Amino acid sequence: MKKIFCNRTSEIPSLERIKEELNRNDIIRIEYNSRFNFLFIRNLKRQITNIQKSLHVEIHKGEFKDLRFYILYNLLSNNELEKNSKHLEEAAKSYRLISENLIRRFEKKYDYSFTDSNKSFSEIKEQLNQDKNQLSENWSYRFHGGDVCFSNNKSGQVVDINLKYQGVYGVLDLWFFKYYMKTTNEFKSISSTYIDNTPKLTQTLNYLKEKGKLKLVKPEFELFYSEKFIWDTSST
């Protein structure tokens, strides 16, 4: 991430400079802390609007104590989007299939269902403790925040699975999915495109949705969780 600090109108980066920096850096953060220089703030807002209209970026605004900032995320070109989407589709497909496989293995081993079971979770807790959270020789697991995270002790692969979608596994929580790609050998290369640039990931997922490769799924409790994408099995 390239950081640019400005506090006066003369220090506001030009459009040409932003273009050059985006060629070298995927993310630019423009920082300032002027509270009462209204002319500077007006001119900075005007430049941010100009950047948004002229360049292919997504802009987020934030602040921390007295420091305020705009974060400019570089987005993919149409050609890059088409190329990257093929690899990302494979990752989304792989993530769903391995998620479903691991859940099935867990349910079979403990005679337990996450969606429809007469057996409560507390009834299998003693067995989980005896197994020391080992699903098999290579796979271990841990529960957190109502979800379950499987880790391959041999390869280092991590499959974090959202359990809040009524028995649908492989839902693309953005953080879970990025970490899955980062820890999966065949997707490490494509992961580098998205690991620090969530807007690029969202851009590509929306593209795949438009192409019919992904679909939206609703959470069990809509009040707390938003709709997310999942690889569409009917797209093959």
Secondary structure as UniProt FT lines:
FT   STRAND          2..5
FT   HELIX           9..11
FT   HELIX           15..24
FT   STRAND          27..32
FT   HELIX           38..54
FT   STRAND          57..64
FT   TURN            65..66
FT   STRAND          67..74
FT   HELIX           78..110
FT   HELIX           121..130
FT   TURN            131..133
FT   STRAND          139..144
FT   TURN            145..146
FT   STRAND          147..152
FT   TURN            153..155
FT   STRAND          158..161
FT   TURN            166..167
FT   HELIX           174..182
FT   HELIX           185..187
FT   HELIX           188..194
FT   TURN            195..196
FT   HELIX           198..210
FT   TURN            211..212
FT   STRAND          214..217
FT   TURN            222..224
FT   STRAND          228..231
FT   HELIX           233..235
//
